[in-house]
Amino acid sequence: MFKTLYNQARILYRLQPVTGLLIKSGKEPFDPTRPEMEFIRTWAELGGETKETPFLPGSSMKGVIRSHAERILRTLGLIECDITRDDQACVRPGEESSYKDHCLACRTFGSTSMASHVRFTDAMPWKPGASSSERETGYQSISAEQRPGVMISRRTGTVKHGPFELEVVTEGSFFGEITVRNYQLWQLALLVLVFRDMNEGHQRVGAMKSRGLGRVNVSLEEFHIEQFAALAQHDGMQIRGIGSVEQIVSSYGLVSDDAVAKPDCIKKEDGMFRQVFVPDGVGAQEAWQSLAESIMSGAHWRSLLQREEAQE
């Protein structure tokens, strides 16, 4: 599945807190003046100095997105896998398995025996490749505050631990990249559904989500789709997934009808041995939404929803 590069989508997203946001560092602070629960930080070169800056780990974003993607697939009746339980996982640890043996979630985000199609970078307060001044501006835009908290005993209804302080980010933006390689079109549409639900507050990010934290807004800043090899050998009026490569459809159990007409708001640019698709005259968010709507209204999405019936 990964020996040949057929297609690749690179997505740059912006995440902004709507309510307070806390990604805990997981370590005890040595400074007694610091809150007990600190926002995670990393070192970065800013204005000629090395400073600690808040950031969102790629692992945190992958966990949030995968968790909700699995919820969507279960709601659609497309998976029954629970990777947290060996007896309910699509492939048990140590078992010999093929790509076809994995459920749609594990095919997308990987498992202990198979690599992920989706890769996440850490989300920083500036865009990748930002200049020194842009990095400094992004760093300064992050606003954090300390809030008090207590832990209440469910048995007695009294304070069990605390009071303590936690640090939450209330303003600013974090920019991260998602790369999807050798994908089917339904996998791109699944990401759109996850982002939609995050923006509507159905999926939150970080700690203390039941206490009002973690509501965020996610928007696309840029996206870049590339098609290689067999997928690039046509006129470029279609955006295709790997299910369009006839030689691998049956061996990997892929969803059929894996192509959609290119929306007018997306243009094709010819590259060396590849086709490149980018937004044309509109924002990345609007173009990406148009692509997702084309996918979910077409034959490919219907083939996905009818997948279990077709296999029987």
ABEGO torsion letter per residue (X at the ends): XAABBABBBBBBBBBBBABBBBBBAGBBBABAABBABBBBBBBBBBGGBBBBBBBBBAAAAAAAAAAAAAAAAAAAGABABBAABAAABABBBGBBBBAAABBAAAAAAEBAABBBABBBBBBBABBBGBBAAAAAAAAAABBBBBBBBBBBBAAAGBBABOBBBBBBBABEBBBBBBBBBGBBAAAAAAAAAAAAAAAAGABBBEBGAAAGBGBBBBBBABBBBBBBEAAABBAGABBBBAAABAAAAAAAGBBBGBBBBBBAABBBBBBBGBBBBBBBGBBAAAAAAAAAAAAAABAAAAAAAAAAAAAX
